[in-house]
Amino acid sequence: MPGRINHLTILPFEGHTIGAEVRGLDFSNPIPDAVSDELLAALHKHGVLVARATNVTDDTMIALGSKWGPLDNIKAHKKAGRAFRLAADEIFDVSNIDADDRIITEEDELRTSSKRGNTLWHADGAYNPRRSGVSIIRAVELPPKGLGGETEFLDSRTAYEDLPEAKKAEIQNYVGMNTLLWNRKQANPDMPAFANIDCTQVPLAKHRIAQIHEPTGRGNLYVGSYNHHIEGLPVEEGRRITDELMAHVTQEKYKLAVHYEHVGDVVFWDNTAVLHRATVGAYDGKYRRDMRRISTFDGSRWAYGENDPANSEQVGLK
């Protein structure tokens, strides 16, 4: 049933364990604290929120996200040599448009490799010492309807809760060793830039696989395509365990697909409660698709995982 707390109407998606539509968001003026608090509480509860055809802009998206914590930025990515077409360092350009405002083709190896990597299941920022909290994406320009490009989500909290108690006990203290390069290597196995990388010999971000989602107190599976191996286990044994957990969490019963229908559609997700992946549709290489994302840094006690907060430089390349 629809729920209205104070200012917003929240409509859970029927037939899914995550996700809801939110109505009543107006970006014409700064979002009041009471509204942003209500929105964040709903996001923590449902994992994914969708607001249709809003009047959001880059600046108002940044302003809202900043209420929920410091924002990640593209400075490390610029340092890695990637050119950007958007001015704000807080915005991650996840469009199919390059820095010269042209549709990206296979000739752009860096962006193509990133696109492929983003189609693998992940939680934003898991490869960083301080992981991401909330992500917000907005549709600025969309291809014709029916050509794909939806974002898919997984309910990693319910997936954790459904594990046998013996499995929960087994993985309770496991620490996942994460790197962006493992994601890219899996997605681009024939690309020379990634083919010969030994992911045990690069900087790794350490985050526990079994966690507590702090805002709700629910358990959560924090796995995905950045997780190369498990600390203290032989690499192959760690991969076997991770693959088993991924096979569990990717079951259809945990999945939600969000389709972008209108310019101004905004999707919010909690990276500490769901996994997600991009999809590439028939529009690719033919029609412009301008999508822009921001991400907050996680503020929970799990934010830095098993990493040293004093050595928390973020990683580039994405």
SEFIKOL-988029 format. One line per 3 residues: number of its first residue (from 1); their letters; for each residue x, y negated, z negated of N, C-alpha, C. Coordinates in steps of 0.05 Angstrom, whole numbers, plus 5000, padded with zeros to 4 digits. Each point is the difference from the previous one (the first is absolute). Layout:
<nodes>
NUM> A> X Y Z X Y Z X Y Z  ...
</nodes>
This chain:
<nodes>
1> MPG> 5017 5024 5000 4983 4976 5000 5018 4975 5000  4991 4978 5013 5015 4976 4999 5004 4990 4972  5024 4989 4995 5005 4989 4973 5008 4970 5002
4> RIN> 4988 4984 4984 5006 4971 4999 5008 4993 4972  5025 4992 4996 5010 4994 4973 4994 4971 4994  5011 4982 5015 4996 4972 4996 4996 4985 5026
7> HLT> 5020 5003 5018 5000 4984 5024 5000 5016 5026  5008 5025 4998 5004 5017 5024 4980 5023 5000  4993 5009 5024 4984 5025 5002 5019 5021 5010
10> ILP> 5001 5023 4986 5018 5022 5006 4982 5024 5009  5005 5010 5024 4984 5021 5012 5018 5024 5005  5001 5020 4982 5018 5023 5004 4992 5015 5026
13> FEG> 5020 5011 5013 4995 5015 5025 4989 5027 4993  4977 5006 5011 4987 5026 4994 5016 5023 5012  5002 5022 4985 5013 5023 5011 5030 5000 4996
16> HTI> 5011 4979 4986 5029 4998 4996 5005 4996 4970  5024 5008 4992 5008 4997 4972 5015 4973 4996  5006 4987 5021 5013 4973 4998 4986 4981 5020
19> GAE> 5005 4974 4995 4991 4980 5020 4973 4988 4994  4998 4974 5006 4975 4985 4997 5002 4975 5018  4976 4992 5008 4999 4974 5014 4994 4978 4979
22> VRG> 5013 4977 5003 4996 4978 4982 4987 4977 5015  4979 4989 4989 4987 4977 5012 5000 4977 4981  5001 4976 5011 4999 4976 4984 5026 4985 4998
25> LDF> 5021 5009 5014 5026 4987 5000 4999 4976 5019  5007 4976 4990 5001 4976 5016 5027 4986 4996  5015 4999 5021 5027 4988 4999 5000 4971 5007
28> SNP> 4976 4987 5002 4999 4971 5007 5015 4983 4980  4998 5008 4975 5014 4987 4978 5017 5021 4985  5019 4991 4984 5016 5019 4984 4981 5019 4985
31> IPD> 5007 5026 5000 4985 5020 4986 5003 4995 4970  4978 4996 4986 5001 4996 4971 5012 5025 4986  5013 4995 4977 5012 5022 4985 4979 5022 4993
34> AVS> 4976 4992 4993 4980 5019 4992 4993 5018 5024  5000 4990 5024 4994 5016 5023 5023 5018 5007  5025 4989 4999 5023 5017 5006 5004 5022 4980
37> DEL> 4993 4995 4974 5002 5020 4980 4979 5022 5005  4976 4992 5008 4979 5019 5006 5007 5017 5024  5012 4987 5020 5008 5015 5024 5022 5020 4994
40> LAA> 5019 4992 4984 5022 5018 4993 4990 5024 4983  4981 4995 4982 4989 5022 4984 4986 5020 5018  4985 4990 5020 4986 5018 5019 5020 5015 5017
43> LHK> 5022 4987 5007 5021 5013 5016 5012 5023 4984  5007 4995 4975 5012 5021 4984 4981 5024 4997  4974 4994 4998 4980 5021 4997 4997 5016 5026
46> HGV> 4998 4987 5023 4993 5014 5025 5025 5006 5017  5022 4988 4995 5025 5005 5015 5002 4985 5026  4978 4997 5014 4999 4985 5026 4975 4983 5000
49> LVA> 5003 4975 5009 4977 4982 5004 5001 4989 5028  4976 4996 5012 4998 4989 5027 4981 4977 4999  5009 4977 5010 4983 4976 5003 4998 4993 5030
52> RAT> 4976 4998 5010 4996 4997 5029 4997 4970 5008  5013 4994 5023 4997 4974 5013 5002 4976 4981  5021 5000 4984 5004 4978 4982 5013 4976 5014
55> NVT> 5002 4978 4985 5014 4976 5011 5028 4997 4988  5013 5022 4995 5026 5000 4988 5021 4990 5020  5021 4987 4990 5023 4991 5016 5025 5011 4988
58> DDT> 5023 4996 5013 5025 5008 4988 5004 4988 4973  4995 4974 4998 5005 4986 4975 4981 5009 4977  4974 5005 5007 4982 5008 4979 5005 5029 4992
61> MIA> 5009 5017 5018 5008 5027 4993 5023 5000 4981  5020 4983 5006 5024 4998 4983 4992 4989 4972  4982 4980 5000 4992 4989 4974 4986 5020 4983
64> LGS> 4982 5016 5012 4986 5021 4984 5020 5021 4990  5017 5010 5018 5019 5020 4991 5018 4991 4978  5008 4974 5001 5018 4989 4980 4987 5000 4972
67> KWG> 4974 5000 4999 4986 5002 4974 5005 5026 4986  5007 5021 5016 5003 5027 4990 5029 5008 4995  5018 4981 5005 5028 5007 4995 5018 4988 5021
70> PLD> 5026 5001 4995 5019 4990 5021 4998 5017 5025  5004 4986 5023 4997 5013 5026 5026 5010 5011  4999 5023 5013 5022 5009 5016 5004 4981 5023
73> NIK> 5023 5001 5013 5005 4982 5022 5018 5013 5021  5003 4987 5022 5015 5012 5023 5029 4992 5001  5010 4987 4979 5028 4990 5001 5020 5023 5005
76> AHK> 4996 5023 4987 5018 5022 5004 4998 5011 5028  4976 4998 5012 4996 5010 5027 5014 4981 5020  4998 4974 4994 5015 4980 5017 5030 5005 4998
79> KAG> 5009 5007 4976 5028 5005 4996 5009 5024 5016  4981 5019 5004 5006 5024 5015 5000 4995 5030  4993 4975 5009 5002 4993 5028 4974 4999 5015
82> RAF> 4977 5003 4987 4975 5000 5014 4990 4971 5004  4991 4993 5024 4989 4974 5006 4970 5000 4993  4990 4977 4990 4972 4998 4992 4987 4977 5015
85> RLA> 4974 5003 5006 4985 4979 5013 4984 4983 4981  4996 5009 4975 4984 4985 4981 5018 4985 4980  4990 4978 4991 5017 4982 4984 5003 5008 4971
88> ADE> 4979 5010 4988 5000 5006 4971 5016 5025 4994  5019 4998 4982 5016 5024 4993 4984 5021 4985  4977 4993 4989 4984 5019 4985 4983 5018 5018
91> IFD> 4999 4994 5026 4982 5015 5018 5017 5020 5016  4991 5025 4998 5011 5021 5016 4984 5003 5025  5013 4997 5023 4986 5001 5026 4998 5029 5008
94> VSN> 4976 5011 4998 4995 5028 5008 4983 5001 5025  5005 4980 5018 4987 4998 5025 5014 5016 5022  4989 5000 5023 5014 5012 5024 5011 4977 5017
97> IDA> 5007 4978 4988 5009 4976 5014 5028 4993 4990  5018 4994 5019 5028 4995 4992 5004 4971 4994  5025 4993 4993 5007 4973 4993 4996 4979 5022
100> DDR> 4999 5010 5025 4995 4983 5023 4970 5000 5008  4983 5011 4983 4971 5000 5004 4992 5018 5023  5015 5021 5005 4993 5019 5021 4993 5027 4987
103> IIT> 4983 5016 5013 4993 5026 4990 5025 5018 5000  5004 5013 4978 5024 5017 4996 4998 5024 5018  5022 5007 5012 5002 5024 5016 5021 5019 4988
106> EED> 5002 5024 5012 5020 5020 4991 5028 4990 5002  5005 4979 5015 5027 4989 5002 5010 4987 4974  4981 4992 4983 5008 4988 4974 5003 5024 4980
109> ELR> 5024 5011 4998 5004 5024 4985 4995 4996 4970  5008 4977 4989 4997 4995 4972 4970 4999 4992  4984 4984 5015 4972 4998 4994 4985 5027 5005
112> TSS> 5009 5014 5022 4987 5025 5006 5006 5021 4979  5024 5000 4990 5007 5019 4978 4985 4994 4975  4996 4974 4994 4985 4992 4977 4970 5008 5003
115> KRG> 4989 4996 5024 4973 5007 5005 4995 5030 4996  5019 5016 5010 4997 5029 4996 5002 5008 4970  5018 4986 4986 5004 5006 4972 4975 4993 4984
118> NTL> 4987 4979 5007 4976 4991 4986 4976 5019 5004  5002 5018 5020 4978 5019 5004 5003 5025 4982  5021 5001 4984 5003 5021 4980 4989 4990 4973
121> WHA> 4990 5019 4985 4988 4992 4974 5021 4988 4981  4992 4979 4987 5019 4986 4982 4986 4981 4981  5014 4991 4980 4992 4978 4983 5020 4977 5005
124> DGA> 4990 4976 5006 5018 4978 5006 5020 4996 4978  5025 4996 5008 5021 4993 4981 5011 5023 4983  4992 5025 5005 5010 5022 4984 5030 5004 5004
127> YNP> 5011 4990 5021 5029 5002 5006 5016 4978 4986  4986 4982 4986 5014 4978 4986 5002 5006 4970  5020 4989 4987 5002 5003 4971 4975 4990 4985
130> RRS> 4989 4977 5008 4975 4991 4989 4979 5004 5022  4981 5017 4995 4981 5008 5021 4979 4979 5003  4983 5003 5021 4978 4982 5005 4976 5007 4983
133> GVS> 4984 4980 4994 4975 5003 4986 4976 4999 5020  4989 4977 5003 4977 4996 5018 5010 4991 5028  4988 5011 5021 5005 4990 5027 4973 4989 5011
136> IIR> 5003 4979 5016 4977 4987 5013 5007 4997 5029  4982 5009 5017 5004 4997 5029 4976 4986 5012  5005 4982 5020 4978 4986 5013 5002 5003 5030
139> AVE> 4977 5001 5013 4999 5002 5029 4998 4972 5011  5020 4992 5017 5000 4974 5012 4991 5002 5029  5007 5021 5014 4992 5005 5027 4998 5030 5004
142> LPP> 4977 5009 5012 4995 5028 5003 4996 5008 5029  5008 5024 5007 4994 5010 5027 4970 5007 5002  4991 5007 5024 4972 5008 5002 4993 5024 4982
145> KGL> 4976 5000 4990 4992 5022 4982 5001 5027 5013  5006 5020 4983 5000 5027 5010 5027 5010 5010  5021 4983 4997 5026 5008 5011 5019 5007 4977
148> GGE> 4990 5004 4976 5017 5010 4978 5013 4978 4984  5018 5008 4983 5015 4981 4983 4990 4999 4972  4983 5019 4991 4991 5000 4973 5023 5006 4980
151> TEF> 4996 4993 4975 5018 5008 4979 4987 5022 4984  5015 5021 4994 4990 5022 4985 5012 5000 4972  4984 5008 4980 5008 5000 4972 4995 5027 4988
154> LDS> 5015 5006 4979 4997 5025 4985 4996 4994 4970  4982 5014 4988 4994 4996 4971 5020 5017 4984  5023 4989 4994 5021 5015 4986 4994 5004 4970
157> RTA> 4981 4984 4989 4993 5005 4972 4982 5024 4997  4979 5002 5016 4983 5024 4999 5015 5025 5008  5019 4997 5019 5016 5022 5008 5017 5010 4977
160> YED> 5011 4982 4984 5015 5008 4976 4982 5014 4980  4977 4989 4995 4981 5011 4981 4991 5028 5007  4999 5006 5026 4991 5026 5010 5022 5021 4999
163> LPE> 5025 4992 4995 5021 5020 4998 4996 5019 4977  5008 5025 5002 4999 5018 4977 5018 4989 4977  4992 5006 4976 5015 4990 4977 5029 5009 5000
166> AKK> 5004 5024 5010 5028 5010 5001 5017 4984 5019  4988 4991 5023 5015 4984 5019 5005 4972 4988  4981 4989 4986 5004 4974 4987 5024 5002 4981
169> AEI> 5001 5021 4984 5021 5004 4981 5027 5003 5015  5000 5014 5022 5025 5005 5015 5012 4974 5010  4983 4982 5011 5010 4976 5013 5002 4976 4981
172> QNY> 4992 5003 4975 4998 4977 4982 5024 4983 4999  5024 5011 4999 5025 4985 4997 5016 4998 5026  4989 5008 5022 5014 4999 5025 5003 4971 5009
175> VGM> 5024 4993 5010 5005 4973 5010 5006 5002 5030  4983 4986 5016 5004 5000 5028 5022 4980 5008  5017 5008 5020 5022 4984 5010 4991 4990 5027
178> NTL> 4997 4973 5002 4986 4988 5023 5019 4982 5016  4997 5002 5027 5014 4982 5018 4983 4995 5025  5000 4976 5009 4987 4993 5025 5011 5016 5024
181> LWN> 5026 5007 4998 5013 5014 5022 4989 5028 5004  4991 5013 4979 4988 5026 5003 4974 4999 5016  4984 4979 4994 4976 4996 5015 5006 4996 5030
184> RKQ> 5019 4982 5005 5007 4994 5028 5012 5025 5014  5016 5015 4986 5012 5024 5011 4979 5021 5008  4980 5004 4983 4979 5018 5006 4983 4991 5024
187> ANP> 4995 4974 5001 4983 4989 5021 5015 4997 5027  5026 4999 4999 5016 4995 5024 5023 5021 5001  4995 5025 5002 5021 5020 4998 5020 5000 5022
190> DMP> 4993 4988 5023 5019 4999 5022 5014 4974 5003  4995 4981 4982 5012 4974 5002 5028 5000 4988  5021 4993 5015 5027 5002 4990 5004 4984 4974
193> AFA> 4987 4978 4997 5004 4983 4976 4993 5015 4974  4983 5021 5002 4991 5014 4976 5009 5029 4999  5006 5011 5023 5004 5029 5003 5021 5011 4981
196> NID> 5022 4986 4997 5023 5011 4985 5003 4988 4971  4979 4987 4991 5001 4989 4973 4996 5022 4979  5018 5001 4980 4997 5018 4977 4986 4985 4978
199> CTQ> 4974 5006 4995 4984 4985 4981 5008 5005 4971  5018 5018 4995 5010 5003 4973 5023 4981 4994  5010 4987 5021 5024 4983 4997 4993 4970 5004
202> VPL> 4975 4993 4999 4992 4972 5002 4987 4991 4974  4998 4974 4995 4986 4991 4975 4972 5011 4999  4992 5011 4977 4974 5012 4997 4985 4987 4976
205> AKH> 4974 4996 5004 4983 4989 4979 4987 5024 4986  5001 4999 4973 4991 5023 4984 4973 4993 4987  4980 5015 5008 4973 4996 4988 4988 5028 4994
208> RIA> 4988 5002 4977 4988 5025 4992 4977 5008 5018  4998 5026 5005 4979 5010 5018 4973 5001 4986  4999 5007 4974 4976 5001 4985 5000 4975 4981
211> QIH> 4980 4983 5003 4999 4975 4986 4972 4995 4988  4999 4980 4983 4974 4990 4991 4994 4974 5014  4976 4998 5011 4991 4974 5012 4992 4982 4977
214> EPT> 5017 4981 4994 4998 4985 4975 4973 4986 4997  4989 4987 5021 4974 4985 4995 4977 5018 4993  5000 5025 5009 4977 5018 4994 5007 5023 4981
217> GRG> 5026 5005 4996 5008 5023 4983 4998 5027 5014  4994 5000 5026 4998 5025 5015 5027 5009 5010  5004 5027 5002 5024 5010 5012 5001 4994 5030
220> NLY> 5025 5001 5011 5003 4993 5028 5024 5015 5011  4997 5009 5025 5022 5013 5015 5014 4979 5016  5026 4994 4994 5015 4980 5014 5020 5014 5019
223> VGS> 4990 5008 5023 5017 5015 5019 4996 4986 5027  5014 5010 5020 4997 4988 5027 5025 5004 5017  5000 4987 5023 5021 5005 5019 5027 4986 4994
226> YNH> 5001 4984 4978 5026 4989 4992 5014 5019 4980  4986 5019 4990 5011 5018 4980 5017 5022 5013  5026 4997 4999 5018 5019 5013 5004 5026 4984
229> HIE> 5005 4997 4974 5003 5023 4984 4994 4994 4971  5003 5019 4982 4994 4996 4972 5026 5001 4984  5003 4981 4983 5025 4998 4984 5005 5026 4984
232> GLP> 5024 5010 5002 5008 5023 4984 4993 5027 5011  4986 5001 5023 4993 5025 5013 5016 5002 5026  5005 5024 5009 5012 5002 5027 4981 4987 5021
235> VEE> 5011 4987 5020 4984 4985 5019 4978 5016 5011  5006 5025 5009 4979 5016 5013 4978 5007 4980  5006 5005 4975 4980 5006 4980 4982 4976 4995
238> GRR> 5013 4976 4998 4985 4976 4997 4981 4994 5023  5010 5006 5025 4984 4996 5023 4976 5019 5000  5005 5025 4992 4978 5019 4999 4977 4990 4981
241> ITD> 5008 4990 4977 4980 4990 4980 4986 4976 5011  5015 4981 5012 4988 4976 5011 4981 5007 5023  5008 5018 5018 4983 5008 5022 4974 5013 4990
244> ELM> 5002 5015 4979 4977 5013 4988 4981 4980 4989  5010 4979 4986 4984 4979 4989 4987 4984 5022  5015 4995 5022 4989 4984 5022 4978 5016 5014
247> AHV> 5003 5026 5003 4979 5016 5011 4974 4999 4984  5004 4998 4973 4977 4997 4982 4986 4973 5003  5015 4979 4999 4988 4973 4999 4989 4991 5027
250> TQE> 5009 5013 5022 4991 4992 5026 4975 5015 5009  4987 5015 4982 4975 5014 5007 4979 4979 5008  4982 5008 5018 4979 4981 5010 4983 4989 4977
253> KYK> 4996 5014 4979 4982 4991 4979 5012 4976 4985  5025 4995 5003 5013 4976 4987 5004 4977 5019  4991 5002 5025 5007 4981 5021 4978 4980 5005
256> LAV> 5008 4975 5006 4982 4979 5008 5013 4985 5024  4985 4996 5021 5009 4985 5024 4986 4973 5000  5015 4978 5002 4989 4973 5001 5004 4990 5028
259> HYE> 4979 4993 5014 5001 4988 5027 4997 4970 4998  5016 4986 5016 4999 4971 5001 4980 4992 5022  4979 4986 4991 4978 4994 5018 4998 4971 5009
262> HVG> 5011 4982 4983 4997 4971 5006 5026 4985 4993  5005 4979 5015 5021 4982 4991 4992 4989 4973  5019 4999 4982 4995 4992 4972 4995 5023 4981
265> DVV> 4998 5025 5011 4999 5023 4982 5024 5001 4982  4996 5005 4974 5022 5001 4981 4998 5027 4985  5022 5014 4998 5001 5025 4985 5020 4997 4978
268> FWD> 4992 5008 4976 5017 5000 4976 5005 5029 4992  5024 5007 4992 5004 5026 4988 5020 4999 4977  4997 5019 4982 5018 5002 4977 5019 5023 5006
271> NTA> 5025 4992 5005 5021 5020 5007 5007 5019 4977  4991 4993 4976 5005 5018 4977 4977 5019 4995  4980 5000 5018 4976 5017 4997 4993 5015 5026
274> VLH> 5010 4991 5023 4993 5013 5026 5026 5001 5017  5000 5018 5019 5019 5000 5022 4986 4991 5025  5015 4991 5020 4988 4992 5025 5019 5005 5023
277> RAT> 4988 4997 5024 5017 5001 5025 4985 4984 5021  5016 4989 5019 4989 4987 5023 4994 5021 5021  4982 4993 5019 4995 5017 5023 5004 4983 5025
280> VGA> 5009 5013 5021 5004 4986 5026 4979 5010 5020  4986 4982 5012 4979 5007 5018 5006 4995 5029  4979 5002 5016 5002 4996 5029 5006 4971 5008
283> YDG> 4997 4982 4981 5006 4972 5005 5030 4995 5003  5016 5018 4989 5029 4996 4998 5013 4995 5027  5015 4978 5002 5013 4993 5024 4983 4985 5020
286> KYR> 4974 4998 4995 4981 4987 5019 4987 4975 4989  4992 5001 4974 4985 4978 4988 5015 4990 4975  4997 4974 4995 5012 4988 4977 4985 5009 4974
289> RDM> 5015 5004 4979 4988 5007 4974 5017 4986 4979  4989 4978 4989 5015 4984 4982 4990 5006 4971  5017 5014 4985 4994 5007 4973 5022 4990 4981
292> RRI> 4992 4988 4977 5020 4988 4982 4995 5010 4972  5022 5008 4987 4998 5012 4973 5017 4985 4980  4991 4999 4975 5016 4992 4978 4999 5022 4979
295> STF> 5020 5000 4983 5000 5020 4978 5011 4987 4975  4987 5006 4977 5011 4991 4975 5020 5021 4990  5018 4992 4982 5015 5020 4985 4984 5010 4977
298> DGS> 5002 5026 4995 4986 5012 4978 5009 4988 4973  4980 4996 4983 5007 4988 4974 4996 5020 4977  4995 5025 5006 4995 5020 4979 5027 5010 4989
301> RWA> 4998 5017 4979 5025 5011 4989 5013 5020 5019  4986 5008 5021 5011 5018 5019 5013 4986 5023  5001 4973 5000 5008 4984 5023 5028 5007 5010
304> YGE> 5019 5002 4981 5028 5006 5007 5007 5030 5000  4980 5016 4993 5005 5029 4999 5024 5006 4982  5018 5016 5010 5025 5007 4985 5023 4983 5010
307> NDP> 4995 4978 5012 5021 4983 5011 5008 4978 4980  5023 4989 5004 5010 4979 4983 4989 4973 5010  4983 4986 4983 4989 4975 5009 5021 4979 5006
310> ANS> 5024 5003 4989 5021 4981 5005 5013 5004 5028  4993 5022 5013 5011 5006 5026 4977 5007 5019  4984 4979 5005 4974 5005 5013 4997 4986 5027
313> EQV> 5021 4998 5015 4998 4987 5026 4982 5017 5018  4982 4986 5014 4981 5014 5017 5014 5008 5026  4989 5019 5014 5012 5012 5024 4987 4988 5025
316> GLK> 5016 4997 5021 4989 4989 5025 4991 5022 5019  5000 4994 5025 4996 5018 5023 4970 5003 5008  4981 4997 4982 4972 5007 5007 4989 4981 5020
</nodes>
